[in-house]
């Protein structure tokens, strides 16, 4: 089978031929229908994640059950499934609550999951180590639903933590309307009654955010002007939630200028920006958090929202052979919504 591989930090993704894996006891083989292309893949390729062996990329995955290892009872061949991305130990306190994204037994240097240290879904087939890591897609199509497993799950997890603050007279600000941000705007619209501000440096993404439910769109190329415009719209209460889906220094700095008291400043982007903290650098009562991905239960909830038509991923499909060029497009900011690799 064809697969796109990480072969070392600083090296381009490589398209190679590999044997189709065979599931052992408890494992499930998935025929991949779609694998989302995420900015985190660029971090893997350029900076690494502390895993020094080669592996197949792709951590936003969906497809169909192709083969079952002995002992697997919950699935049958042909079932359409999403693959839950962060793989924990399965038995610690966090994992037992389905929060494998916060597994207490994970250690630096270990795999984070498929496509992030273990073989992922940018291939014709993917081996999943346990049936608990699969969630039914129902009528959703794998090539369209694959990004929901991260691009929607990550902001969903972050927004749920802030829901008590997101009252009808409050405002949430989404910085960065890419893969995660365009899902965040939709999730805020269907989960809360708050006003929504979307900021980005790309006007086409801002127009998409407007269509998806943003009340105000702001180009953030000039951070001072953007902060002034956002604060004028919000008023003295400022933002109850700032959701930074980029995490570069300009967005972190902008977020600190628009977040209010008794608020949440949530950074999910991995851009490397730094927030200096002291007793007066942020408004009183502002909670800063860096949530990671989401739980298996939350993935069920995200897919339910998609099944009902309340959210959807804006996707562009590409062939497996096009993946290296897609990474280049992503790095150049030429992908709106989410690129999805369709191997078959």
N, C-alpha and C positions, 0 to 999 in steps of 0.2 A: 504494500500500500504506500501511497505518497504521504509525506508528513513534513511540516515546517518546524525546524528545530532551532533551539538555542544551543550554540556550540562554544560559547565563551564570551566574557565581557568585552565589549567593544567590537565584536564581530557581527556581521549582518546575519539575519535569519537565513537558514539554509533549507532548501527543498531537497529531500532525500527519499530513498526507497527503504521501507522497513517491512519486516514480516507482520502479518496480521496477528495480534496477540490472542492467546487462548485463555479463557477464564478458568481460574482454579476455584476451589471451594469457596463459596461466599461472594465471588466476584461476578460482575456483569459486563458483558461486551456491548458497547453502544455503536451503532452505525450513525455517524455524525451527519446531521442535516444542516447545522449552522453553528459557526463559532465566531463570536464577536471579537472585533479588533479594538483593544483598549489601550489608553495611554500608559497603563501600567506595564504593558509589553515593552514599550520604549524604555522604561526604567530598567526592566530586566535586561534588555539588550545593551544599554549604555552604561548602567551603573552596577548591574547585578543585584541579586537578593541573598547573597551569602551561600548559594548552592553552586558548587563548582563542577558538577557533572552535566553532560548534555541532557536535554529533555525536549519533548514536543511542546510547543507553545499553545496558547488558547485556553483561557479560564472562564469564558462565557459560552457554555455549550448546551446544545439540545440535539436530540435525535431519536432513534428508535432502538429498542432492545433487540440485539442481534443474536446473542447466545447467553446462556445462564450457566454459572458454575454450580456444582452440587450444593444443595442446601438452600438455594435461593427460592423463596416461596411467594414473594409479594408481586412478582412481575412475570409476564410471558412474552415470548418473541413477538415483535411488532408493536409493542406498547410505545406510544410517544411520550418522551420524558425530557425534563430539564435536569441538568446535573448541578447539584449544590456544590459550590466552588471550594470553600475552605474546609479542609479535611482535618478533623481533630482526632483525639484518641477514641472518642465514642463513649467513654465511661467516667470521665471526671464530672465534677458538679456542673460546670458550664455546658459540657457536651450533653449531659443528661437532660438539660433544659433546651436542647437543640441549638445552643449558642457555640457551635464548633469554631466559629470565628474568634472566640476568646478561650480556646482550649488551654487549660491550666498546665498541661504536660508538654506543650509545644516548646521547643528550645531553638535558639539561633543555629542556623545551619541546616535545620530540617526543612522538608518540603512544606509549603503552605497549602498545597493541593494540586489538582490537575492543571497543568499549564504554568504552575508556579513552583517548580521543583520536581514534580511528577509529570508523567506524560499527559498532555492535555488534548484538546479537541481540534487543533488545526491538522487534521489527518482524516483519512477515510473511516477509521475506527478508533475508539478510545476505550481503555479498560478502566472500569470503576471498581474500587476495592471493596465496596459494601453496598448492598441494596438500600440501606438507609439514606444514601446520598442521592437518591433519585426521587423526583417529584413529578407526578402526572401532569402532562400538558393538556389533557382533554382534547378539545378541538383546535387548539392553537397549533400553528405550523412551526416546526423547529427552526426554519431559516428566518422567521420573523421574531420568534420568541426568545432565541438564544440570549440576546443582550439583557433580557429581564433578570437574568440570574446574577447580574452585577450592576449594570448601569441603572437598573430600577431598584434592585434590592438594597444597594448601598445608601442611596438617598432616602429610601423608605425607612430603613432602620434609624437613620439620623433624624428624620422628621418626626417619627413616632416618639422619640425621646423628648421632643420639644412641644408636643401637642398641647399640654396644659397652658402654655404661654400663647398659643396661636388662636386667640379669641377674635371675634369679628372686627373689633376696632384696632387690632394689631397689624403689624406688617412683617413679612418675611422677605429677605433679600437673597437671591440666588446669584452668586458670582461665577460666571462661566456657564455658557449654555451649549456645551458639547454633549458627549454621550450621557454623562450623569446629570448635567444641568437641565437638559431638555426633558428628562424624566422627572426631575425634582419639581419643575414648574407644574406639570400635570398632577403630581402627587399632592402638592400643596393645595391645588384647586379642588381635588376631590376629597381630601382628608380634613380640611379646615375651612373656616370662613374668612381667613385673614386676607389682607391685600398682599399682592405679590409684585415685587420689583425684580427684574432680571437685568444683569449687567454683563457685558461682553465687549471685546474689542472688534468684533466682526458684525457688521450691520445685517448680513443675511441671517446669522444665527439669532440676532435680536428680533428680526421679523418673524422667524419661526416661533420664538418665545411668545410673541404677541398673539399669534394664532393659537398657541397652546394654552393661553389663559393668563399671561402676565398683564397686570394693570398698568405698569410703567416699564418701559425699556430704556436703558441708559448705556451709551457707549462709554467705556471706561478707559479709553486710551489716555485721557488726561484725568488722573486720579483726583486732583483737587476739584476740578469742575464737576466730575461725577459725584463726588461726596456732597458738594453743595446742592446739586440737583436732587439727589436722593433725599437728603435731609430736609429740603424744602417740601418735598412731597410727603414725607413721613410725619414731619412735625416734631415737637420737642420730646415726645416719647421715644423717638428713633426706633430702630429695628428690634423686635422681640427675638428674631432669629436671623443670623447671618449664616448662610450655608455656602462656604467657599469650596467650590468644586474644582478649583485649579491649584491653589496652594502656593503660587509663586509669590515673591515678595510684594509686588504691587497690589495683588488682591488681598493679601494678609494686612497690609497697611491700610488699604481702603476699608476693609471690614472693621478695623479698630476705630475708624472715624465715624461709622454710621450705626454701630451697635448701641443699644440703649441699656438702661439700668434694669436689673432683674431679668436678664436676657440669656440667650445662648449664642456663643460664637463657635460654630462647628466647622472644622476644617477636615474635609475628606480628600481634597486634592493632594497629590504627592509632589508638588512643584519645588519643594525645598525652602519655601519662605520661612522666616523666623519671626516669632511674636515675643517681644520683650515684655516680661511680666514683673510688675511691682504693685504696690498698694494703690497707685494712682494712674496706671497706664491704661486701664479700662474702667468703664462706669461701675459703680458699686453693684454687687449682686450678679455681675456678668459671669456666667459659667463657660469656660473654654473646654472644648472636648475634641478628640480626634477619633471618632468611631471608625470601626473597621468592618466592612461588609455587612452581613446581617445573619439572622438565624434561619434554620431550615423551616421553622414555623412561619417566619416572615416571608420566606419565598413562596409558601403556599398562599399567603395573603396577597402577595404581589400578583401571582398568576390568576388568582380569583378576580382581581381588579381588571386584568387584561381580558379574561374570559368574558366579563360583563361589558367590555368596550369602553371602560372609563379611562384607561391608559393604553398607550401603544408606543412602541419604539419606532422612531423614524429611521428606516434602514436602507442601505444600498448594498446589493449583493455583488460579490466578486468570486471568481474561481480560485481554487487552492493555489494554482500556479501564479496567480497575481499577487499573492500575499506580500512578497518583498516590496513591490511597488506601492501597495496599499499602506504599508508602514511609512513609506516616504511621504505619501499624500497626507497621512495623519500628522506627521512631524511638521509639515508645512502648513497645517491648519486648513487643508482642503477637503476635509470630511465633515459634513453636517450630519448631526444625529449619530448614528452608529454604522460603521462598515461591518458587514457579516460575510465571512468566508463560507461558501457552500461547496463542500468537497465533491459531492456526487453529481 
